Amino acid sequence: MDENSLAERFEEQRGHLRSVAYRMLGSLSEAEDAVQEAWFRLSRTDVSDVANLPGWLTTVVGRICLDMLRARGSRREELGDERLPDPIVTRDPEQEVLVADQVGIALMVVMEALAPAERLAFVLHDMFAVPFDEIAPIIDKSPAATRQLASRARRRVKDSAPTPDPDLNRQREAVEAFLAAAREGDLEALVAILDPDVVLRVDVGAGGALQVVRGARNVAGRALLFREIAKDIRTVVVNGTIGAMDVSRGGPQSLLALTVVDGRITTMDIIADPDRLRDLGL
């Protein structure tokens, strides 16, 4: 296969590979790096005997992401760096493939807590239907052990990341009710729209620790502190679900990713670092 044909076949898979890498890494820039590294490896490899090039590329990207996750874990232990996964605010149709199945920020946060091998097994098998016997060599495990890793990851995800309401209109109603209550300074209305066990996470950037607030009344009280800017918050689509963005002072100041289940908000993840929002193109 000549280089031009190889490049064309790779470009056909780029969107899929970015989806795999984003779910593995939770970082748009690192996902692009992983895909580019996959191209370098492909261009240096004789794949004339590879019957399933898309499958080969998927496992290559998985292996690259696994190495990146392991390196990241060591680095973050040294630096104490905590951050929320990169959000995707859907504006570009090419990005919609990344969030077609509503891989929300809350789910990505849970996946961040998985061991790298668990995350790989879960993402490749549960999200992309890669057979366990193809995943096993990447992590140097047997197919049976790989199946156990995916099962363990699946249980943790199910227990910690509630599935959002699939109806965007119902999501929007809950988010807009929350914003209206915040604008009016109505504490009880805020509490009513929040799940009793709601979790608020705030990423302030600049190396700061991730701020975590739990419980409806505590989160509602925090929301009241921002009553004055609530009028400048608009709903947007974040990772396939309804979120919100503070557009005061002429540009994005914070981005809220929300999970709505049975009409109540169960998680709120806020990126409040203007520099990071700018890096994300918001």
N, C-alpha and C positions, 0 to 999 in steps of 0.2 A: 504494500500500500504506500503510495507516494505521500509526501509531507502535506500537500494541499488537501488530499482526500482525508488524511488523518485529522487535519485541523478542522475540516468541515464536520466530520463525525463528532469531534470533541465539542464543537460549538453547539451541535444539536443536543448535547447532554449538559451543557453549562448550567441551565436553569435548574435542572434536577440536582446536579452536584452542589450548587449553591444552597439548595434547600436542605440537603443532607448536612452540609458543613454548618449552616446556621443553627440547625437543631442540635448539632453536636457541641457547638462552641458558644452560642448565644451572642456572638459578636459578628457584625456585618463585615468589618475590615478583616478580621481573622478568617472568616469564611472565604472571602475573596483570595486571601493569601493561600489558603488550603487548596482552592480550586486551581490557582495558578501553579502551585507545586505539583498538582496532579498532571497538569499539562506538561511540565518539564519532565516528569517521570515517563509519561507516555511517549514524548518525543525522543527519549533516549532508550526506549524499549522496543524490541521486535515483538509485535503483537500479531504477526501473520497467522499464528496458530490459535489465537484467542477467538473462540466461537461466539462469546457473549461479551462484546466490548462494553456496553453499558454496565453490566454486572461487574466487570473487571474494574472499571473506573469508580464505581460506587465503593467497592472494597478498598481501593487505593485511597480514596478520599477519607474513608473511615479510619484507615491506618494512620494517615497524616494527622487527622483530628485527634486520634488517641494520643499520639506523641505530643501534640500541642497542649492537650488537657493535662497530661502528666507534668509537662514543663511549667504550665501555668500554676498548678497546685503547689509546686515547690516555690515558685516566685511569690505567690500570694502569702504563703506561710512566712516568708522572710519579710515581706513588706507590710503585711496586715491589710492588704488591699481588698476592699469589699465594694462591689458595684452590682447594680441591677443589669440584667441582660439588655442588649440593644433592642429597642422597640422598632417596629416597622409601621410607620404611618402611611397607609395606603393611598398613594397619589399616582404612582407610576404603575401602569398595567403589568409591566414586567415583574414587579415585586409581588403581585397577587398570588403567584404560584408558591411563594414562600409561606404564605399564611392561609392557604386554601382550606385547611382543615382546622383553623382557629387554634394554632399553637400559641396560646396566650402567654403573657409575661409571667403570670402566676405559675403556670405549668413549667416555664423555663426556669423559674427560681427553684422549684422542686428538683428539676433535672440537674441544676448546678450542684446540688447536695449529693448526687449520686457519685459513686466511685467511677473513674473513667471507663473501666471495662463494663460496668453495669449500664452506664449511659450508652455506650456503643451498642451493646446487645439489645437494649430497649429501642433505641432510635432505628437501627437497621432492621430489626425484625418487626417491631410493632408498627412503625411508621412507614417503612418501605418494603416490608414483606421479603427481606433477604433471608434465605434459609439458614438455620443454625449451623449447618455443616460448612457454609461459606463464611460465616462470622467467626467460627471457632479458631481457625488458623491465625486470624488477626490478633487475638488475645492469648494465643498459646494455651487454649483450653480444649477439652473434648466438647462435642456437640451437646452432650447431656449437661455438662457443667455450664455451658453457655446458655442453655435453656433455663437453668436455675437462676443465673444472673439476671436474665430478662424477666423472669417471674418475680424475683425479689424487687427489681426496679418497678415493675408494674404495680405491685402492691403498695409501694411507697407513694407512687404517683396517685393512685386511686385514693389513698387515705388522706393525702395532703393537698391535692389540686382538684377541687370540685369542677365538674364539667359545666361550662357556662350555658345559659339559656341559648338555644340555637336561633331564636327569633330576635333579630337585631332591633325590631321595633319595640319589643318588650324590654330589651336591654336599654334602649334609648329612653324609654319612659322612666325607668328607675334612675338613670344617671341624671336626667333633667329634673326629676323630683328632688334629688340630692342637691343639685346646684341651686334650685329655687329656694330650698330650705336654708342653704348656706347664705344666699343673698339676703334673705329675710331675717337671718339670725335666729331661726326657730330650732332650738336644741332638740325638742321632743320630736319634731318632724324628721330631723336628721337621724336620731336614734331609731325611729320607726323604719327608715329605709335601709338601715344597716343590719346585717346579720349580727346576732349577739356576740359571736366569736370572730367578728371581722378583724383582719390584720392589715395594718397600714405600714408600708415600708417606704422610706424616703432616702434616695441617693442624692447626697448634697455635693458629691464630687470633691475634687482637690484633696484626695487621700483621706477624707473624713469617713468615719465609721457609718455603716448603714443604720439609720434610725428606724426602730421598730416600735409601733404602738398597737396594743391589742385591746379589744373590747369596744362595743358600740358607743358607750358613753364617752370613753376616752378619745376615740377617733372623732366623734361628733364635736367634742370640745376643741380638738385641734382644728377642725374645719372652721369653727367660728372665729378663730384667730385670723382667717383670711377672708372675712366677710367683705372687706372693702374691695378686694380684687375679684370677687366672685362674678361681678358683672362683666368682667373681661375674659371669662373662661368659656370656651366654645367646645361643643362635642366634635370629636373626630373618630376615625376608625383606627384603632391600634391593635396590630396583630390579629385582625379579623373580628375584633369585638369593639363595642362602643367605649371610647375613652374620652378624655377632655384635655384641652390645652389652654394654658394661661397666655394670652396674647397681649398683655398690658405692656406699657412702655415701648410700643412699636414693634415688638417681636416676641417670639416664644420665650417665656420665662420658666415654664415647667410643663411637663407632660404627665398625664395621669392615665395609667392603664388600669382598668376596672374589670372585676369579674362579677357578673350578676347571675344569681341562682335563685329560682323561685321568687323573683321580684325583689330580692334584697342583694345588696352589695356585700360580697364575702371577702374580697381582697381589693386593696388600693395600693398600687405601686407607682411612686412618683419619682421622676428624674427632675431634679431641681438645680442642675448644674448648667448654666447658660453656655459655657464653653463646649460641653458635651453635646448639648442640643444643636449647637452650631456645627459641630463635627458630623452630626447625623443628618445635616442638611435641612433642619427644621427652622 
